[in-house]
Amino acid sequence: MHKIRKYEDYILRKSGLTAEEYNKLMTTLLKYVRLVPTEEIERNWNEAKEIMEHIDKEDVVFIATALGIKNSVVWSDDRHLKGRIR
């Protein structure tokens, strides 16, 4: 969340939204999005790195996040991921 707040002014400038519109949008989005603490991701980093080392190292963060969430699903259109992770 701190990264989103860090870039709030930039987002406001680029989007043309008012601060009130931005806050309403963020409130709505956060009803449907779970923010995962960095510590949860770091706990699964090595396992995710091992899984992804021969697929795509840039996707380690997504797999590490999914590993930390019970019953999570990784939805991707990346061909290199399809059918490789279960």
SVG drawing of the C-alpha trace seen along z (x, -y; Angstrom):
<svg xmlns="http://www.w3.org/2000/svg" viewBox="-16 -17 33 47">
<polyline fill="none" stroke="black" stroke-width="0.4" points="0.0,0.0 2.9,-2.3 4.0,-2.2 0.5,-3.2 0.6,-6.1 4.1,-7.0 2.9,-7.5 -0.4,-9.1 0.6,-12.5 1.9,-11.0 -1.2,-8.9 -3.4,-12.0 -1.4,-14.0 -1.4,-11.2 -5.0,-10.1 -6.6,-13.5 -8.6,-12.3 -9.3,-14.6 -8.1,-13.5 -11.7,-12.7 -12.1,-10.6 -8.8,-8.8 -9.8,-8.0 -13.2,-6.6 -11.5,-4.5 -8.9,-3.1 -11.6,-2.3 -13.5,-0.4 -10.5,1.4 -9.3,2.5 -12.7,4.1 -11.7,6.7 -7.9,6.8 -5.9,8.4 -2.6,6.7 0.0,9.3 2.6,8.2 6.2,8.4 7.0,10.8 4.5,13.3 6.0,13.3 9.6,13.5 8.7,16.7 8.0,18.5 10.6,16.9 13.1,19.8 10.5,22.3 9.0,20.1 12.5,19.4 13.2,23.1 9.8,23.6 10.4,20.8 14.2,21.0 13.8,22.7 10.6,21.0 10.8,17.3 12.7,15.7 10.7,12.5 7.5,14.4 9.0,15.6 7.2,12.9 3.8,14.1 4.4,17.7 5.8,16.7 2.7,14.7 0.4,17.6 2.2,20.1 1.4,18.0 -2.3,17.8 -4.4,20.8 -6.3,22.2 -4.8,19.5 -4.9,19.7 -2.4,18.2 -4.2,17.0 -1.9,16.2 -1.9,16.1 1.9,16.6 2.5,19.7 5.6,20.7 3.4,21.1 0.5,23.0 0.3,26.5 3.7,26.2 2.6,25.3 0.1,27.2"/>
</svg>
